[in-house]
Amino acid sequence: MMAELLQETMDQIRAHLLEGKKLKAIKLYREATDSSLIESKEQIEKLSEELEKSHPRQMADNKPIGCAGILLLAVAGAGLVAKSGIGF
């Protein structure tokens, strides 16, 4: 259950999540509620899931690509370089 927060704090947390800054949202929640890291993470995950339903496009646009995404980009880039004949 999410702790009672000032509306301004909730707005800031939502803004962080919509911008893809989940760690900042967790930190802000934790500071505002004096919750443990685990509790803060769980509550922000729940809020994030709600925002994904109500703002799917914005949440998807700002989702980090992760290690697999970076690896895929690197492989694709290497393939383009090899195909173009550019050498280093």
Residue frames as a rotation matrix with the C-alpha (Angstrom) as fourth column:
MET 1
0.579 0.815 0.000 0.00
0.815 -0.579 0.000 0.00
0.000 0.000 -1.000 0.00
MET 2
-0.183 -0.670 0.720 1.44
0.624 -0.645 -0.441 3.35
0.759 0.369 0.536 -1.05
ALA 3
-0.406 -0.060 -0.912 2.12
0.858 -0.370 -0.358 5.74
-0.315 -0.927 0.202 1.82
GLU 4
0.754 0.655 -0.058 0.37
0.622 -0.739 -0.257 9.10
-0.211 0.158 -0.965 1.96
LEU 5
-0.436 -0.895 0.091 2.44
0.863 -0.387 0.325 11.63
-0.255 0.220 0.941 0.07
LEU 6
-0.146 0.308 -0.940 2.02
-0.082 -0.951 -0.299 15.29
-0.986 0.033 0.164 -0.71
GLN 7
0.795 0.528 0.299 0.51
0.264 0.143 -0.954 15.82
-0.547 0.837 -0.026 -4.15
GLU 8
0.678 -0.612 -0.408 3.65
-0.732 -0.616 -0.292 17.68
-0.073 0.496 -0.865 -5.23
THR 9
-0.298 -0.810 0.505 5.82
-0.717 0.539 0.442 14.70
-0.631 -0.230 -0.741 -4.27
MET 10
0.112 0.424 0.899 3.54
0.293 0.850 -0.438 12.26
-0.949 0.313 -0.030 -6.13
ASP 11
0.952 0.236 -0.197 3.64
-0.084 -0.416 -0.905 14.52
-0.296 0.878 -0.376 -9.18
GLN 12
0.239 -0.947 -0.214 7.45
-0.955 -0.269 0.124 14.53
-0.175 0.174 -0.969 -9.05
ILE 13
-0.353 -0.324 0.878 7.56
-0.298 0.928 0.223 10.73
-0.887 -0.183 -0.424 -8.70
ARG 14
0.539 0.634 0.554 5.20
0.376 0.408 -0.832 10.30
-0.753 0.657 -0.018 -11.66
ALA 15
0.850 -0.270 -0.452 7.27
-0.508 -0.649 -0.567 12.75
-0.140 0.712 -0.688 -13.72
HIS 16
-0.178 -0.962 0.207 10.45
-0.851 0.256 0.458 10.79
-0.493 -0.094 -0.865 -12.97
LEU 17
-0.203 0.158 0.966 8.76
0.141 0.981 -0.131 7.55
-0.969 0.109 -0.221 -14.04
LEU 18
0.804 0.573 0.160 7.36
0.260 -0.096 -0.961 9.08
-0.535 0.814 -0.227 -17.23
GLU 19
0.639 -0.667 -0.383 10.88
-0.769 -0.571 -0.288 10.34
-0.027 0.479 -0.877 -18.03
GLY 20
0.684 -0.352 -0.638 12.33
0.011 0.881 -0.474 6.86
0.729 0.317 0.606 -17.51
LYS 21
-0.338 -0.822 0.458 14.10
-0.464 -0.278 -0.841 7.81
0.819 -0.497 -0.287 -14.27
LYS 22
0.540 0.643 -0.543 12.92
0.063 0.613 0.788 4.99
0.839 -0.460 0.290 -12.03
LEU 23
-0.160 -0.672 -0.723 15.89
0.855 0.272 -0.442 5.20
0.493 -0.689 0.531 -9.64
LYS 24
-0.889 -0.111 0.445 15.17
-0.045 -0.945 -0.325 8.88
0.456 -0.309 0.835 -8.97
ALA 25
0.052 0.989 0.140 11.52
-0.529 -0.092 0.844 7.99
0.847 -0.117 0.518 -8.31
ILE 26
0.432 0.039 -0.901 12.54
0.532 0.795 0.290 5.29
0.728 -0.605 0.323 -5.83
LYS 27
-0.608 -0.749 -0.261 14.95
0.686 -0.331 -0.648 7.64
0.400 -0.574 0.715 -4.07
LEU 28
-0.700 0.403 0.590 12.33
-0.402 -0.905 0.141 10.39
0.590 -0.138 0.795 -3.80
TYR 29
0.394 0.873 -0.286 9.70
-0.260 0.405 0.877 7.95
0.882 -0.271 0.386 -2.49
ARG 30
0.165 -0.422 -0.892 12.15
0.755 0.635 -0.161 6.54
0.634 -0.647 0.423 0.03
GLU 31
-0.849 -0.520 0.096 13.13
0.369 -0.712 -0.598 10.00
0.379 -0.472 0.796 1.30
ALA 32
-0.485 0.735 0.474 9.50
-0.566 -0.677 0.470 11.18
0.666 -0.040 0.745 1.51
THR 33
0.550 0.809 -0.207 8.21
-0.431 0.487 0.760 8.09
0.716 -0.329 0.616 3.33
ASP 34
-0.110 -0.709 0.696 11.27
-0.993 0.107 -0.047 6.91
-0.042 -0.697 -0.716 5.26
SER 35
0.881 0.454 0.133 10.59
-0.431 0.887 -0.167 3.45
-0.194 0.090 0.977 3.78
SER 36
0.110 -0.831 0.545 13.15
0.029 0.551 0.834 0.73
-0.994 -0.076 0.084 3.23
LEU 37
-0.598 -0.418 -0.684 14.75
-0.661 -0.225 0.716 0.38
-0.453 0.880 -0.141 -0.17
ILE 38
-0.948 0.259 0.187 12.81
0.312 0.877 0.367 -2.82
-0.069 0.406 -0.911 -0.84
GLU 39
-0.106 0.962 -0.252 9.46
0.723 -0.099 -0.684 -1.28
-0.682 -0.255 -0.685 0.14
SER 40
0.002 0.048 -0.999 10.20
-0.350 -0.936 -0.046 1.83
-0.937 0.349 0.015 -1.94
LYS 41
-0.864 -0.381 -0.329 11.15
-0.441 0.261 0.859 -0.24
-0.241 0.887 -0.394 -4.97
GLU 42
-0.736 0.637 0.229 7.99
0.646 0.762 -0.043 -2.36
-0.202 0.116 -0.972 -4.68
GLN 43
0.115 0.826 -0.552 5.73
0.482 -0.532 -0.696 0.69
-0.868 -0.186 -0.459 -4.43
ILE 44
-0.167 -0.248 -0.954 7.39
-0.616 -0.730 0.297 2.44
-0.770 0.637 -0.030 -7.36
GLU 45
-0.986 -0.143 0.086 7.14
-0.038 0.694 0.719 -0.76
-0.163 0.705 -0.690 -9.43
LYS 46
-0.322 0.942 0.090 3.37
0.821 0.325 -0.470 -0.83
-0.472 -0.078 -0.878 -8.75
LEU 47
0.279 0.394 -0.876 3.00
0.007 -0.913 -0.409 2.81
-0.960 0.108 -0.257 -9.70
SER 48
-0.602 -0.597 -0.530 5.11
-0.561 -0.156 0.813 2.22
-0.568 0.787 -0.241 -12.81
GLU 49
-0.854 0.351 0.383 2.79
0.480 0.816 0.323 -0.62
-0.199 0.460 -0.865 -13.86
GLU 50
0.143 0.940 -0.309 -0.23
0.675 -0.321 -0.665 1.68
-0.724 -0.113 -0.680 -13.41
LEU 51
0.111 -0.173 -0.979 1.44
-0.411 -0.905 0.114 4.38
-0.905 0.389 -0.172 -15.51
GLU 52
-0.899 -0.436 0.048 2.26
-0.165 0.439 0.883 1.85
-0.406 0.786 -0.466 -18.23
LYS 53
-0.412 0.838 0.358 -1.49
0.864 0.484 -0.137 1.18
-0.288 0.253 -0.924 -18.50
SER 54
0.520 0.697 -0.494 -2.53
0.555 -0.715 -0.425 4.84
-0.649 -0.053 -0.759 -18.48
HIS 55
0.618 -0.407 -0.673 0.44
-0.627 -0.772 -0.109 6.23
-0.475 0.489 -0.732 -20.49
PRO 56
0.697 -0.335 0.634 1.73
0.354 0.930 0.103 3.25
-0.624 0.153 0.766 -22.52
ARG 57
0.762 -0.397 0.512 3.38
0.473 -0.199 -0.858 5.26
0.442 0.896 0.036 -25.28
GLN 58
0.600 -0.527 0.601 5.25
-0.585 -0.802 -0.119 7.65
0.545 -0.280 -0.790 -23.00
MET 59
0.598 -0.373 0.710 6.41
-0.545 0.460 0.701 4.86
-0.588 -0.806 0.072 -20.70
ALA 60
0.733 -0.310 0.605 7.63
0.546 0.798 -0.253 2.77
-0.405 0.516 0.755 -23.66
ASP 61
0.773 -0.421 0.475 9.44
0.185 -0.567 -0.803 5.73
0.608 0.708 -0.360 -25.23
ASN 62
0.366 -0.619 0.695 11.42
-0.779 -0.612 -0.135 6.35
0.509 -0.492 -0.706 -22.04
LYS 63
0.952 -0.038 0.302 12.14
-0.145 0.818 0.557 2.77
-0.268 -0.575 0.773 -21.04
PRO 64
0.068 -0.993 -0.101 15.89
-0.818 -0.113 0.564 2.03
-0.571 0.044 -0.820 -20.84
ILE 65
0.486 0.124 -0.865 17.05
-0.777 0.514 -0.363 -0.35
0.400 0.849 0.346 -23.55
GLY 66
0.788 -0.165 0.593 19.24
-0.352 0.670 0.654 -2.44
-0.505 -0.724 0.470 -21.24
CYS 67
-0.177 -0.969 0.172 22.31
-0.467 0.236 0.852 -4.53
-0.867 0.070 -0.494 -21.99
ALA 68
-0.147 0.172 0.974 20.63
0.642 0.766 -0.039 -6.69
-0.752 0.620 -0.223 -24.63
GLY 69
0.852 0.517 0.085 19.50
0.419 -0.573 -0.704 -3.60
-0.315 0.636 -0.705 -26.52
ILE 70
0.533 -0.744 -0.404 22.98
-0.647 -0.666 0.372 -2.11
-0.546 0.063 -0.835 -26.45
LEU 71
-0.367 -0.655 0.660 24.50
-0.068 0.727 0.683 -5.39
-0.928 0.206 -0.311 -27.64
LEU 72
0.271 0.568 0.777 21.98
0.777 0.348 -0.525 -5.54
-0.569 0.746 -0.347 -30.49
LEU 73
0.957 0.057 -0.284 22.85
-0.077 -0.895 -0.440 -1.98
-0.279 0.443 -0.852 -31.54
ALA 74
0.128 -0.989 -0.070 26.58
-0.650 -0.137 0.747 -2.77
-0.749 -0.050 -0.661 -31.42
VAL 75
-0.336 -0.204 0.920 26.17
0.369 0.870 0.328 -5.88
-0.867 0.449 -0.217 -33.56
ALA 76
0.633 0.636 0.442 23.98
0.678 -0.179 -0.713 -4.02
-0.374 0.751 -0.545 -36.06
GLY 77
0.814 -0.383 -0.437 26.49
-0.420 -0.907 0.011 -1.17
-0.401 0.175 -0.899 -36.21
ALA 78
-0.210 -0.928 0.308 29.38
-0.389 0.368 0.845 -3.58
-0.897 0.058 -0.438 -36.74
GLY 79
-0.027 0.290 0.957 27.43
0.702 0.687 -0.188 -5.24
-0.712 0.667 -0.222 -39.55
LEU 80
0.921 0.388 -0.009 26.87
0.285 -0.691 -0.665 -1.89
-0.264 0.610 -0.747 -41.27
VAL 81
0.429 -0.848 -0.310 30.55
-0.683 -0.529 0.503 -1.00
-0.591 -0.004 -0.806 -40.99
ALA 82
-0.366 -0.571 0.735 31.60
0.012 0.786 0.618 -4.39
-0.931 0.235 -0.280 -42.39
LYS 83
0.306 0.601 0.738 29.11
0.771 0.299 -0.563 -4.11
-0.559 0.741 -0.372 -45.24
SER 84
0.967 0.112 -0.229 30.22
-0.006 -0.888 -0.460 -0.61
-0.255 0.446 -0.858 -46.20
GLY 85
0.567 -0.813 0.132 33.88
0.677 0.369 -0.637 -1.60
0.469 0.451 0.759 -46.32
ILE 86
0.616 -0.359 0.701 34.96
-0.500 -0.866 -0.004 1.10
0.608 -0.348 -0.713 -43.88
GLY 87
0.369 -0.570 -0.734 38.12
0.616 0.741 -0.266 -0.03
0.696 -0.354 0.625 -42.15
PHE 88
0.989 -0.069 0.132 39.80
-0.146 -0.633 0.760 1.12
0.032 -0.771 -0.636 -38.99
